[in-house]
Amino acid sequence: MPDIHLPEVELNIHTPKNTAEATIVENYVCTAENSPNIIRHITFDISGTALEGKFRTGQSIGVLPPGENEKGRPHKIRLYSVSSPTKGEKGKKHLVSTTVKRANEEVDGTFYLGVCSNYICNLKVGDKVKVTGPSGKRYLLPTNFQDFNYVFFATGTGIAPFRGMIMELFEQGFKGEAALVFGCPYRTDVIYPKYFSEMEEKHENFHYIKMISREDRRPDGSKYYVQTAIDDRSETLTPILEKENTLIYLCGMKGMETGIYWNLAQKGFLDYLDLRGDLASKSPLEWSWDEAKKLIKPSARTFEEVY
């Protein structure tokens, strides 16, 4: 396994107490044409700020929504994964993009509004917004990226960093194997479908796997999830996961990691995991779900970003 060399990054150049002003230059739906209007690609112009050229793909940008919460206090900064490559959206270092889901949902009878996500989704081209960053120093591509293969697991807007990472890899002539496993409830929820489909057609070493959970069923009647791709698409993923120089990145809702780690362990891919407690002394077939949830952590070969 080659050594992993992560780039040095600058952090928190602008903070909540010292925000920068950005201008919205793009705000468009980035799911299928007939999808509900809830997931959007947003691009900020940070020209003239100290942030210009400082964001790396995999980092996050902070947005400060205006107004106050129910307690009369100013809203807090919310972090959003950068979906543009390090050189900037469309190759312009002053443009930084992210992927945002409009947050309107009912949970146990209570209707929740995502203050910052809805604020961003409502912004129009030309609007000004207060931003901070960069944030994040580990969830990055190695500087020696050609030494590795990659498997990216994403659910929902967790795909944001992988858009930037995959752009960056292949624009720099990446020669290894890379696979993107993306999970969502319905086909209309697939994010950036045209870009990733075209990438798979163009590059033999890029594999695009969509796992749709609420439409089709697996042969045993269970649902397709990102973690089941380890079995369901084993003909593609196993040869990559077996390589000693493969790295895993996962991004999405908290809880997704346990299923992925569980399925990796069941298939014998233990090098991607850091097993705590007495898990290492037992066969994965003997683990309980609670043990897996508490005692499996990512190893140095696995990069995790959940929210």
Stockholm file with secondary structure:
# STOCKHOLM 1.0

chainA/1-307         MPDIHLPEVELNIHTPKNTAEATIVENYVCTAENSPNIIRHITFDISGTALEGKFRTGQSIGVLPPGENEKGRPHKIRLYSVSSPTKGEKGKKHLVSTTVKRANEEVDGTFYLGVCSNYICNLKVGDKVKVTGPSGKRYLLPTNFQDFNYVFFATGTGIAPFRGMIMELFEQGFKGEAALVFGCPYRTDVIYPKYFSEMEEKHENFHYIKMISREDRRPDGSKYYVQTAIDDRSETLTPILEKENTLIYLCGMKGMETGIYWNLAQKGFLDYLDLRGDLASKSPLEWSWDEAKKLIKPSARTFEEVY
#=GR chainA/1-307 SS CCCCCCCCCCCCSBBTTBCEEEEEEEEEECBCTTSCTTEEEEEEECTTSTTTTTCCTTCEEEEECSSBCTTSCBCCCEEEEBCSCTTCGGGCTTEEEEEEECCEEEETTEEEECHHHHHHHHCCTTCEEEEEEEECSSSSCCTTGGGCEEEEEEEGGGGHHHHHHHHHHHHTTCCSCEEEEEEESSGGGCBSHHHHHHHHHHCTTEEEEEEESSSCCCTTSCCCCTTTHHHHTHHHHHHHHTSTTEEEEEEESTTHHHHHHHHHHHTTCGGGEEECTTGGGSCGGGCCHHHHHHHEEECTTEEEEEC
#=GC SS_cons         CCCCCCCCCCCCSBBTTBCEEEEEEEEEECBCTTSCTTEEEEEEECTTSTTTTTCCTTCEEEEECSSBCTTSCBCCCEEEEBCSCTTCGGGCTTEEEEEEECCEEEETTEEEECHHHHHHHHCCTTCEEEEEEEECSSSSCCTTGGGCEEEEEEEGGGGHHHHHHHHHHHHTTCCSCEEEEEEESSGGGCBSHHHHHHHHHHCTTEEEEEEESSSCCCTTSCCCCTTTHHHHTHHHHHHHHTSTTEEEEEEESTTHHHHHHHHHHHTTCGGGEEECTTGGGSCGGGCCHHHHHHHEEECTTEEEEEC
//
